[in-house]
Amino acid sequence: MLLPIGDDQIKGGHYPTFSYGFILLNIAVFVYEYLLFPESAYYITMNYGAIPSEIVQGQDLHTLITSIFLHGGAMHLIGNMLFLWIFADNIEATIGSRRFLIFYFLGGLAAHAGHIYFNMYSNIPLVGASGAIAAVMGAYLVMYPQSRVKVLFLVFPFRVPAFIFLGIWIAMQWIDGIGELQISEQTGGVAYWAHIGGFIFGVLGGFYYRSFVKSAREEIGF
């Protein structure tokens, strides 16, 4: 398994306020849930997680946003925050905090759309920031394809171009997503189609924001 642990950082640009702020907010929400009684944590998940069968009926639409800040466990949180820490700051530094904020939430909505399309009758709440983060990764692929991602294999660190790492990642999501469609019974687990939906949105956004990379390089010289 290849675990990303860093990337090439751009110099200058906008300070990644929301990139780091979202990490702190997600951790704070998780700690708050952890300190609650199990029944209360279950209540939060069921009432603030996005349940596809309710969303398609126009119910509890606010959960399309609140669910992005909920996580199902410590490893779920740590994995998402690691990817957010690695890939988000370069995007925000390039396009600016306000644009990044809008892009992040739209990416989350696109991720929900991908998941709900294939799980319209599911009563299982969708939680996690991975769909919005997948949008960030899609944009990163287009905007910084040659950036080197530092990965860890066993105990050996090395660097690979972003287009290789992210290409492998989305290919795995696609393969697992197709496999998931073969299972008729709805079960909890990884929301692969949320990842795919967010990533596709991010790629499209990356093409739109790609001109910002050239402008930033000319302005601050990175």
ChimeraX attribute file (.defattr): number of C-alpha atoms within 10 A of each C-alpha:
attribute: neighborCount
match mode: 1-to-1
recipient: residues
	/A:1	7
	/A:2	14
	/A:3	16
	/A:4	21
	/A:5	16
	/A:6	17
	/A:7	19
	/A:8	17
	/A:9	15
	/A:10	17
	/A:11	14
	/A:12	15
	/A:13	19
	/A:14	16
	/A:15	15
	/A:16	20
	/A:17	16
	/A:18	19
	/A:19	24
	/A:20	15
	/A:21	11
	/A:22	17
	/A:23	19
	/A:24	13
	/A:25	13
	/A:26	21
	/A:27	19
	/A:28	13
	/A:29	13
	/A:30	19
	/A:31	12
	/A:32	11
	/A:33	18
	/A:34	14
	/A:35	10
	/A:36	12
	/A:37	10
	/A:38	11
	/A:39	8
	/A:40	13
	/A:41	16
	/A:42	13
	/A:43	12
	/A:44	16
	/A:45	22
	/A:46	18
	/A:47	16
	/A:48	23
	/A:49	25
	/A:50	28
	/A:51	28
	/A:52	25
	/A:53	17
	/A:54	16
	/A:55	19
	/A:56	15
	/A:57	10
	/A:58	9
	/A:59	13
	/A:60	15
	/A:61	15
	/A:62	13
	/A:63	21
	/A:64	23
	/A:65	19
	/A:66	18
	/A:67	24
	/A:68	24
	/A:69	22
	/A:70	23
	/A:71	24
	/A:72	13
	/A:73	11
	/A:74	13
	/A:75	10
	/A:76	16
	/A:77	20
	/A:78	15
	/A:79	13
	/A:80	21
	/A:81	21
	/A:82	15
	/A:83	19
	/A:84	22
	/A:85	19
	/A:86	19
	/A:87	27
	/A:88	22
	/A:89	23
	/A:90	27
	/A:91	27
	/A:92	24
	/A:93	22
	/A:94	27
	/A:95	21
	/A:96	19
	/A:97	19
	/A:98	12
	/A:99	13
	/A:100	22
	/A:101	16
	/A:102	11
	/A:103	21
	/A:104	25
	/A:105	19
	/A:106	18
	/A:107	30
	/A:108	31
	/A:109	21
	/A:110	25
	/A:111	31
	/A:112	29
	/A:113	21
	/A:114	22
	/A:115	23
	/A:116	22
	/A:117	14
	/A:118	15
	/A:119	18
	/A:120	16
	/A:121	15
	/A:122	17
	/A:123	16
	/A:124	18
	/A:125	18
	/A:126	29
	/A:127	27
	/A:128	24
	/A:129	30
	/A:130	29
	/A:131	32
	/A:132	30
	/A:133	28
	/A:134	32
	/A:135	33
	/A:136	31
	/A:137	30
	/A:138	29
	/A:139	29
	/A:140	27
	/A:141	25
	/A:142	20
	/A:143	25
	/A:144	20
	/A:145	17
	/A:146	15
	/A:147	18
	/A:148	19
	/A:149	25
	/A:150	20
	/A:151	20
	/A:152	16
	/A:153	11
	/A:154	9
	/A:155	7
	/A:156	8
	/A:157	13
	/A:158	14
	/A:159	17
	/A:160	16
	/A:161	18
	/A:162	24
	/A:163	19
	/A:164	14
	/A:165	20
	/A:166	20
	/A:167	14
	/A:168	12
	/A:169	14
	/A:170	19
	/A:171	12
	/A:172	13
	/A:173	19
	/A:174	16
	/A:175	11
	/A:176	15
	/A:177	20
	/A:178	13
	/A:179	11
	/A:180	19
	/A:181	13
	/A:182	8
	/A:183	9
	/A:184	7
	/A:185	9
	/A:186	13
	/A:187	11
	/A:188	11
	/A:189	10
	/A:190	17
	/A:191	23
	/A:192	24
	/A:193	26
	/A:194	31
	/A:195	31
	/A:196	24
	/A:197	24
	/A:198	32
	/A:199	32
	/A:200	22
	/A:201	24
	/A:202	30
	/A:203	21
	/A:204	15
	/A:205	20
	/A:206	24
	/A:207	16
	/A:208	13
	/A:209	18
	/A:210	18
	/A:211	13
	/A:212	17
	/A:213	19
	/A:214	14
	/A:215	13
	/A:216	19
	/A:217	15
	/A:218	10
	/A:219	11
	/A:220	11
	/A:221	12
	/A:222	13
